[in-house]
Amino acid sequence: MAVHKLIIAGFGGQGVMLIGQMIAYAGMLEGKEVTWMPSYGPEMRGGTANCSVIVSDKRISSPIVTDATAAVVMNLPSLTKFEGLVVPGGKLFINTSLIKENATRDDVEIYRIDANEIALNRLHNEQVSNMVMLGAIIDKTGVVKRESIETVMEKLFTGKKAKLLPLNKEALTAWKA
């Protein structure tokens, strides 16, 4: 049985809520039990924001994550706040574009992803930095399948946003290059 408990955190406007929603939606498409619980700071854009996502093969008793199997931190305040909630042996994804400090833990797997830099210099659009990080998350945790995320993208990016679909799909693999 697989239970993935994720915390995804950063500044409002970095797309951390979207990452969480997409993982939850993809989990539902795969027939799994899911929860998604957002938490906003006092300001939406620019303030801190985070969400908890649980994807499980069995029923979920509570949406609150106090023992994360993975944490994604897109800014320094999020690293400071959530690093300690990752279980030993869990995974910590750090956006090194905005976080120069090292994690204080040595009992977790750390993935240092230069998400903003990859989005800006390789993909020429810094707004897809969250999708760069999402690609790393799904590849390293196996929380959901890439195909499920791409299906979610196809449902989200419609109308005027449809032109963004190829770029966002490309961003999912850009972290590896």
C-alpha positions in Angstrom: 0.0 0.0 0.0 1.3 3.4 -0.9 0.5 6.6 1.0 2.0 9.8 -0.2 1.8 12.8 2.2 3.0 16.0 0.6 3.5 19.6 1.7 4.0 22.1 -1.1 4.9 25.6 0.0 6.1 28.9 -1.3 5.1 32.5 -1.9 1.6 33.2 -3.2 1.8 33.5 -6.9 4.4 30.7 -7.4 1.8 28.1 -8.3 2.1 25.9 -5.2 -1.6 25.5 -5.0 -1.8 24.5 -8.6 0.9 21.8 -8.1 -1.2 20.4 -5.2 -4.5 20.5 -7.1 -3.0 18.8 -10.1 -1.5 16.0 -8.1 -4.8 15.5 -6.3 -6.8 15.6 -9.6 -4.3 13.1 -11.2 -4.7 10.8 -8.1 -8.5 10.9 -8.6 -8.1 10.0 -12.3 -6.0 7.0 -11.1 -8.8 5.9 -8.8 -6.9 6.7 -5.6 -8.1 8.4 -2.4 -7.0 12.0 -2.3 -7.1 15.1 -0.1 -6.0 18.6 -0.9 -6.0 21.2 1.8 -4.8 24.8 1.1 -3.5 27.3 3.6 -2.9 30.9 2.7 -0.9 33.6 4.5 -2.4 37.0 5.2 -1.8 38.2 1.6 -2.6 36.0 -1.4 0.1 37.1 -3.9 3.5 37.5 -2.3 2.5 36.1 1.1 3.2 32.5 2.1 1.0 29.8 0.8 1.1 26.0 1.2 -1.1 23.0 0.7 -1.2 19.5 2.0 -1.9 16.7 -0.4 -2.4 13.0 0.4 -2.7 10.4 -2.2 -3.4 6.9 -1.0 -4.6 3.4 -2.0 -6.7 3.3 1.1 -9.2 5.6 2.9 -7.7 8.8 4.4 -8.7 9.5 7.9 -7.4 13.1 8.1 -6.3 15.7 5.5 -3.8 17.2 8.0 -0.1 16.3 7.2 2.2 16.3 10.2 4.5 13.5 8.9 5.2 14.3 5.3 6.7 11.8 3.0 7.8 14.7 0.9 8.0 18.5 1.1 8.4 20.9 -1.7 9.8 24.3 -0.7 9.8 27.1 -3.2 11.2 29.8 -0.9 13.3 30.1 2.3 10.5 30.7 4.8 8.9 27.5 3.6 12.1 25.6 4.0 12.4 26.9 7.6 8.8 26.1 8.4 8.3 22.7 6.8 11.7 20.9 6.7 11.1 19.4 10.1 7.8 17.8 9.1 9.5 15.4 6.6 9.8 11.9 8.0 13.2 10.3 8.1 13.9 8.8 4.7 11.4 11.2 3.1 12.1 13.6 0.3 12.8 17.3 0.4 12.6 19.3 -2.9 14.3 22.7 -2.7 14.0 25.5 -5.2 17.6 26.6 -5.3 16.7 29.6 -7.5 15.4 31.3 -4.4 17.0 29.2 -1.6 20.7 29.4 -1.3 20.8 27.9 2.2 21.3 24.2 2.8 18.8 22.0 4.6 19.6 21.2 8.1 18.6 17.5 7.8 20.8 14.6 6.8 18.2 11.9 7.2 16.1 12.8 4.1 16.7 12.7 0.4 17.3 16.2 -0.8 16.6 17.3 -4.4 18.0 20.7 -5.3 16.1 22.0 -8.3 16.9 25.3 -9.9 13.3 25.7 -10.9 13.1 29.4 -11.8 16.4 29.4 -13.6 15.4 26.3 -15.7 12.0 27.9 -16.5 13.6 31.2 -17.5 16.7 30.1 -19.3 15.7 26.8 -20.9 11.9 27.4 -21.4 12.0 31.2 -21.6 9.0 31.6 -19.3 9.6 31.8 -15.5 5.9 31.2 -14.9 6.4 27.5 -15.5 8.9 27.1 -12.6 6.1 25.3 -10.7 5.7 22.8 -13.5 9.5 22.2 -13.5 9.2 21.3 -9.8 6.1 19.2 -10.4 8.0 17.1 -12.9 10.7 16.4 -10.3 8.1 15.5 -7.7 6.3 13.0 -9.8 9.5 11.5 -11.1 11.1 11.1 -7.7 8.1 10.1 -5.6 5.9 8.2 -8.0 2.9 9.8 -6.3 1.0 9.8 -9.7 1.9 9.0 -13.3 3.2 11.6 -15.7 0.4 10.6 -18.1 -2.2 11.5 -15.5 -0.7 14.9 -14.9 -0.7 15.5 -18.7 -4.4 14.5 -18.8 -5.1 17.0 -16.0 -3.2 19.7 -18.0 -5.3 19.0 -21.0 -8.4 19.5 -18.9 -7.1 22.7 -17.3 -5.5 24.4 -20.3 -8.4 25.0 -22.6 -9.7 28.0 -24.6 -7.1 30.8 -24.6 -4.9 28.7 -22.3 -4.6 25.8 -24.8 -1.5 27.4 -26.3 0.3 27.0 -23.0 -0.1 23.2 -23.0 3.0 22.3 -25.0 5.2 24.5 -22.8 3.8 23.1 -19.6 4.3 19.5 -20.7 7.9 20.3 -21.7 8.5 21.9 -18.3 7.7 18.5 -16.6 10.9 17.0 -18.0 13.1 20.2 -18.1 14.5 19.6 -14.6 16.4 16.5 -15.8 18.3 18.2 -18.6 
